[in-house]
Amino acid sequence: MADVQSIHARNQRTALIAVSVVLAMVGLSYAAVPLYDTFCKITGFGGTTQVASVDDPGHQVLDRMVKVRFSASTHRDMPWDFKPVDPTVSVQLGKDNLIYYEAYNPTDRAIAGSATFNVTPFKAGSYFSKIECFCFQEQVLQPGERVNMPVLFYVDSRMDDDPGMDNVTEITLNYTFFTLEEETAALQGR
């Protein structure tokens, strides 16, 4: 009888550990996305840009110039035409720059979209700071609507102090637009 009780107690303990591990894994999977997003924003990992204000200390304007290329793409389900108005600009470190991307909805229905972005080389992400950007919120284009969407940014002057950035003379900012399916469906229901 003692053997049966010890086996039963051991099975209960094993089941409790297994359930605890499963619950911990589910909890970590839900926490992983916001934690990874926070990590990328803080470190610039994966080319994640920084969100800045005009009062940030990286606004000291230097003579060093960097070429910034702009690229655009759309997800295969997004029918918009999307492109930078000017594909490249040369900028001074620390100086505010305003550029535009153009989006056009060639369809006969309103479409809601959201843009993701990154910077290459990835190590430049922590120095590329956006003050204002169309990518901070969803965009809705009506049928046949064409808009210019602004990006106000600067390349942080502290990049000049980083020896790992000495060879960086060109940075590419890329946006990819995705259709927001639920929001677009809601627009059709109005």
N, C-alpha and C positions, 0 to 999 in steps of 0.2 A: 504494500500500500504506500509505503514511504517513497518507493521508486516512482510510482504513478504520480504522486503529489509533486515530487521534484521535477519530473518531466513536464507536468502541467505548468508549474511555476516558471520553468525555463522557457516553455512555449509562449506563455503570456509576456514574459520579459522580451523575447525576440519579436513578438508581434508589436509590442509597444515601441520598441526601437525602430522597427520598420515603418510604422505609421508616423513616428516623429521625423524620420529621415524624409519620407515622402512629403509631409507638411512643410518641412524646412526647404525642400527643393522647390515646391510650388511657391512659397513665399519669396525665395531668392529669384525665381524666374520673373515674378511681378516687379521686384525691386531692381532687377538688372537693367532694364531700359532707362529708367530715370537716373540711376547711378552712373551708367555708361555715358549718358547725355551730359550729366554734370561733369564727369571726368574730362570728356572731350572739350567742353566749353572752357574749362579751367586751363587745360594744357594745350589746346589747339590740336590735339591728337586727331589724325585722319583729315587734316585740313579744315577743321572746324574753326570758323572765324569768331571773333569776339564782338560782343555788343557793347558799344561805348557811348559816352556822352561828350559834349564839347568841352567839358571840364577835366577830362582825363589827362594824366601827366604825359602821355605819349604824344601830345600835341605840339611839342617843341619842333618848329620847322627847321630842317637841316638842308644843306645844299645837295646831299646825296639823292640821286634820282633812281627810280625803279620803274621798269615798264610793267604795266598791268594789262593783261589780256582778258577779254571777257568772252565766255562761250555760253551757249544755251542749247538745251535739248528738251524734248517732251517725251513723256512715257508713251508707249505705243497706243494706249487708250485715250490719250489727250489729243484732240484734233486741232488745237490752236497752232498758229504760226508764232514762233517765239524766237527773238534774236536780239543781240545788243545793237544799239543805234550806232555806236562807235566801237569797233572790235578791240582797239588798243588805245591806251593813253600813257604818257610818261608823267609820273607824279614825284613830288618831293616828299621825303619822309616827314611825317607829322602834319602835312597840309591837307585840309579838307578838300574832297573832290566830289563832284556831283556828276553822275552818268545816268543814262537811261537804257532800259530794255524796252523793246516794242513787242506787244502781244496783240494778236488778231484772232477773233473768233469767226471763222468762215462758215459756221453752221447756221441753221435756222432755229436754234434753241439756246437759251442761256446756259452757261456752264460755269461751275465753281471750280477753282483750282488752288493748289498750294505748291509752293516751290521749296525744294531742298537745295542746299548749296554746299560747296566745299572749295578749298583753295589748294593749289599745288604750286610749288612743292609743299608737302604736308607740314614741314617744319615752319613754313611762313604763316600758318593758320593763327598762331598765337600773336602775330604782329599785325594781322589784317583786321581792322576794327570798323564795324558798320554802326553809324549813328542812326540812320533811318534807312529802311528797306521795305520794298513791297513784299518781301519774303516773311516779314514779321506777322502777316495776317493773310487770311484767305482772300482770293481775288475772284470777282464775278464779272464775266464779260457777257454782254447781251448779244443776240444774233447780229453778226456783221460789225460788231464794235471793234475798234482799234484804239489802243491806249499806249502811252509812254509811261513806264513805271520807273520811279527814281530809286537810286541807291546813293546815299551820302556816306562816304567812307574816308578813311585815311590809313596809311601804313605807319604804324607806330614808330616813332623816332628811336625808341630803345632797341630796334632791330640793328642799328648801327653799332651798338655796344656788344652785340653777340658775335663772337668770332666764328661761330657755326653758320652765320648768315652772310659772311663776307663775299662768298661766291654767288649769292643770289642777286641777279640783276633783272629777273623777270618773274612775275607772279601771275597765275591764271585763276580767275574767279569763275566758277561754273555754277549755273543753275539748271535744275531739271524740274519742269512743271508736271504735276500729277492731277488728274481729275479727282475731285472730291465727290464720290458717287452719291452719298446720301444727301449732301447739300444740293447737288445738281438735280436729283430726283425731286427734292422739295421745291426747287424753283419751277419745275415743270408742273407741279400740282397747284400752283397759285392761280 
